[in-house]
Structures are given as structure tokens and as C-alpha cells.
Amino acid sequence: MGTVLNGVDVEELQQLLEEARAHPEAVQSRRWARFRWENGLKGRVYIRNQFFIVDESVDRSGREAGLSALEYALGALGACLGLGLIFNATRRGITIRNLEVALEGHLDNLLRFLGLDGEGHPGYREVVVKAYVDADADEETLQALWTETVANSPVGNTFARPVALRAEIATVSGWWFRYTPEEDQTLSESRGGMPC
């Protein structure tokens, strides 16, 4: 292992960047995910050889039982921005001692999703993000680093720019659903865990 900065091996990072520069097609790839309904308003999302639970259930007190898809989206944005800041700081030799990214999402009209109102849209209309950082750099340098991170964030760009969404539906028979991604040993070698 070479020099480590912010928990990142700097030499490995440089090699990764050189490989990406030499073979840009390797990083311009697609991503796959699969959602599998379990019961009620709960299901699993499979990505490569891992999964997470999405649970939109509400108990009698009105509290959500688990994390919703909207909350995972907000968390994904925070993770992308936070790790992007670490990546950019490491490339520039800046030590980060501590970092937290706080996010607050304001929904436009969730009643539309519930079928109770036809106005607006059920997604986020605004997301406020603030990074709290303790680093070996002045405020101007950190602001420039943060601006670059936000501008180049894949998840941030997915939030901020229109994305073509092509939604299809297919009718299948019960045999097709016998496939269980968590039992498939080829997931890490496959197209992101998709059986077809």
C-alpha cells in the first residue's frame, strides 16, 4: 500500500484515473438494479450482489416502518456528494478530518402519489444540501472543491437534470418469479443481478 490520504490509497487512485483516461469506455457503463416486491408496501432492491429493503408501510401511529424510496434517493445524493468531496480533496492532497453532508428534501405534492390530488408532482421540488467539513484547507479552497463536487456529481446531475424515463410493463407467469437473486452465485459476474 502506498501513501494513504483520507483513507484512500493515493497511488491506487492515480492508477485508477490513468486507466479511466486510457480506457474511457470502461467507465461509461450502464447500471442495473432490480426491485422485488415482498408483501404489502415492502420490497427489496437488488444491485450487483447486494440488496436493501424499501418499506413504505405506515403503522397505526402514522410513522413509517422503514426507509422509503424517496429517502434512499436523498441519501444517495448525500453519499455521492460526500464521497465526491473526499475524492476531489484526495486528488488535490487536501486532508479531510471530518465530513458530514446534511440534506433536506421538500416534496411538491405527495398527495398526488396517494391519488388524492392531481396538482403538481409527487417528487422533490427542492433539495437543500449543506456540507460540514473540517479540513486542512482555507474556506475559499473548500468552496471551490465543493462547487466542483456538486457540478460533477452523477447523482446530483440525475436530480438536477431531466432524465429520459422509459417505463414498460410485461405480463409473465408465476414460474418466472421463482428466481431469487440472493441465491444466485453468479451475481457478481452478471449484468447487475438481472436474470434475463
N, C-alpha and C positions, 0 to 999 in steps of 0.2 A: 504494500500500500504506500502511496506517495503522500504528499502534503494534504492534510485534511483541513478544510475551512468550512465552517457552518455544518459540520457532519458530512460533507461531500468530499470525496477524493478528487482533488483538482486535476490530477493527471488523467484520471479516467474520464472526467468531464471534458477535458480538452480532446481526448481521443474520440469521444462520442461526437463532439462538434465537428471534428475533422472528417469522421465517417459520414456524417449527415451532409457536409459540404460536398464530399466526393460522390455520394450516392443519394441525392435528394429524393429520388423515388421511394426510397426505403422509409422515409418519414412522412410522405404524402399519402398515407394509407387511410382506409376506411376503418370504422369502429363498429362493433356489433354488440348488441345487448338483446336479451330476451326476457320478457315478463311472463310469469306463470301464475295464474290465479290459484289460490289455495281454498279460501272459503270466505263468505261474507265480503267484506271490503278489505281483504288482506291477500297479499301475494308476494312472490319472490322475483327479484330481478337478478338474472344471471349474466355475468360479464367475465369472459375467459373462464378460469377455474374457480371463481369466487361468486358469492351471492350476497344480497342484502334483502331485508324484509321491508316492504312498504305496507303500512297499515292505516287506512283511512277510517277505521272504526271509531265510533264515539260511544263512551259509556253513558250511563244514565245521568251522571252529573254534568254531562256536556263536554268532558275532557276527551281529547283524542287519545286512543290507546297506544298508538305508536307514532312513528315519523311518517309524514305524508310525502307524496312525490314532490310537491311544491317545496317542502322543507329540504329534501335531498337536493333539489336544484339550487336552492340558496346556499346550502353547504358546499356543493360542488364549486360554485362561484368563489366562495371564500377560500377553499382549498387551492383552487387554481391560482388565485391572486397571491395567496401567502407563499405557496411553493414557487411561484414565478418570481416573487421578490427575492427569495432565498437563492434561486438560480442566477438571477441577474446580479445580485450582490456578490455571489461567489465568483462569477466570471470577472468581476472588477476588483476582486481582492478585498472586499469590504466584510468585516466581521459583524455578524448579527448575533447579539447576545440573547435577545428575546423578541418575539413577534406574536402578535395576535391580530386577527382581522375580524372586526365586528360588522355584521350585516343586518339590515332591517328592510324587509320587503313589504311594500304597500300594494295590496291587491286592488284591482279595478272594481270588480263586482263578482264575488264568489256566488252570489245568488243565481247568476246565470248558469253556472255549473249544476246547481241544485234544481234547475228548471223552474225557479220561482220568479225570474225577471229576465227580460230579453234585452236589456240595455247593456252597453259596454262589452267587456270581455272578462273571463274569469281569471286571467293571468295577472302577473305583476305589472303594474303601471309604472312603478319606480322602485329602484333598489338603492339604498344608501349604504355605502361601504366606507369604513374608516380603518386604517391600519395603525396600530400602536407598535412602535419599534424602538428598541434600544440597540444602537449600533455604533461602530467606530467610523462615523461619517457626519459631516455637518448637515444641517437641515436642507440646504439647497441641493446637495448631492442626493440626499434621500428622496426629496421631492421629484427630482429628475428620474431617479430609479423607479419610483412608484408610478410616475406618468408613463414611462416606457412599459412597465409591467402591465398596467391596465390596458394600454393600447395593443399589446401583443398577446393578451390572454385569450386562449382558444374558447374557454367558457364565457369569458366576458364578451367576446365578439359574438358568440351564439346568443347571448342575452340582448345585445345592443343592435344587432343587425337582423333584417328579415331573413328567415331560413325557409327554403322550399320544403314543405312538408307534403309528401305523397303518401296518403293513407289508403290502404287496400284492406279488404276482408276476404277470407276464404272459408268455405264450409268444408269441414273434414269430419271423418268418422272417429269413433271412440278409440280405435287401435292406435291412432297417431299420438294420442296423449299418454301412452304407456311409457314414452321416452322420459327418463328422469336425468336431467343434466348433472346432478350431483353424483350420480353413479357412473357417469361416463369418464373413463380414464384418458380419453383422447382429447379432452377439452383444451389442454394447454397447446396441443398441436393442431387444433382445428380452427375454423373460422369464427372464433369467439364463442364457442359452445353451441352453435346452431346445428341441429341435426340434419338440416337439408341444404 
